[in-house]
Amino acid sequence: MRCHSLLPLFLQSLLLLTANAASTVNANGEKTQTSWSSSGDSVLVVLDPAKKEDYSAFLDGLGAKGYNLTFRSPKDADGPTLVEHDLPKYSHVVVVAGDVKTFAKDISPQTLVGLVSGNTNLVLALGNKQSILTSLAPEFGLILPPPNSNLVSHFPERDVPISTVPITLKESNIPLMETMKGKKQPVLFEGTPFALSSNPRLFPILNAPVESFAGDIDVTSDILADSVEKGGEGLWAGNKMAVVAGFQAKGGARVAWLGGGSLLQNKEDSGNLNFAKDVAAWAFQETNVLRIDSAEHRLIKGAGATGNGTVGQPQEQYTVGDEIEFTMRISRYNAKFKLWEAYHGINDLQLEFTMLDPHVRIPLPPSPGRNGKREKGVYRTTFRAPDRHGVFKFVVDWRRQGSTELLFTETVPVVPKRHDGYDRWLSAAWPYYLGAVSTSVGFIVFVAGWLASVDERGKGKKKAE
Amino acid sequence: MAPKVTATPAKASNQNTLLMLWKAYNEQTTDRLKFIDAFLVFLMISGALQFLYCVLVTNFPFNAFLAGFSSTVGQFVLTASLRSQVNPENRSEFKEISPERAFADFALGSIVLHFFVFNFLG
């Protein structure tokens, strides 16, 4: 059973391997990584060559992490292609729209969506003009304000223009931010905020400040005054808006949406560089990357398969009422050392035992250790198979924003007890047993008494006759 | 007021009747029939208790209830038949059946009954 379940996983990883054109396979058949990413080394940066200097710190940072950067101008029709032989050519793609209005023909919303389906990670920085990114954004559940809107805030009072808004990271943003941890420096943002739809795959990475709003700074009229007249209607404001959002696709690809390219630019005395590093690290699958190494189940107590299963062994089928132990090993990618480490930190994992509905849904906690040994990355629980036979599934389905989704299913039949698998004598029936036995004992006593009296009377009778 | 006055003598006469019945039974019934009756009473009580347990507590496992309850009922029927056949007052009705023959029937019937009961019990 175990082999069966792992085969698709193996095939999937094989597929991923082949999809990553840039990752190389060494003599031992193992993938060698030069970059920190868990999904590939090659990066295509679609960026106006004239603006390249503004992004040098961010791009050099990527290079230092071992990524192979390829550059392409947005308008360059003959540049390196995104898709080759129907397969994504790069593991990661960064698109900075800037003030580019028209992109080369092959850089279209369709290709970008195709890349995501092909497990390519994207970092997309919206520009302040309408471009392919503004038409692509709604497909990801982003709701953009009217064109030419900028995030504006009059607070705090500062020297920089009102459209350059300092944003301090909140605690809720921190889990994704490894280099930002403990650094209080605000991020200087310049660009468009956006609202997020209820798409569960979309989540905010950085929200706009509560006193900020979206408006066209080129228009002299005061939007605030206008919207006050309308009772606040139509004003894009507050911290429900996001300036950076993350999107996790079904296949595992990650998309980071930035409200403006300024977040990736060199800005002195701001947290921008660290923040950009963290967003890219998340998007390029360096951080918060988890995987299920193995999952197994075994019989602890009960009949098991065909009524005589070996206790302690995995069963091909279970009998109702069996005690089943389920064990799962999970590891997390360590980007710094480019290896997978056993991961013990998930406290809200759940195991379901499902036939249409989850008949059992129980916590799958990290193992506290067994036989005095620590078991890092092991999650274990035991449960009783429900009193219902049929084809069940072990399901572990863990989806959290910002982390790789963990999904495991394995089908296992649960059979009813065999005719001799039930207890023969039940405590509830003792009165009945007692009644039957006492009747029999009474019968024997009666017969004995009767025969004894017959003897006496028989004698008398015979004499009388 | 009137019913109260009449009630007391009626109760007294009922008690008298029951006492007379008990007295007559004690005097006119042979010891062997009394022995049978004692067994019958025991079976009746046992059956009633099992039935109450079934109704009030649980009828699970039902086969055990059926076995236990029907063993008392079956034994009661067999014993009652034996009683009527060996009763000297019924001699005219069972001319060709001797008390020995009746007892043999009873014993065989009971053994077969208990065989089935214990097979059905567990």
Interface residues (C-beta under 8 A of the other chain):
Chain A: R424 W425 L426 A428 A429 P431 Y432 Y433 L434 G435 A436 S438 T439 S440 G442 F443 F446 V447 G449 W450 S453 V454 R457
Chain B: D31 R32 F35 I36 F39 F42 L43 S46 G47 L49 Q50 Y53 V57 T58 F60 P61 A64 F65 A67 G68 F69 S71 T72 Q75 T79 E100 F103 A107 S110 H114 V117 F118 L121 G122
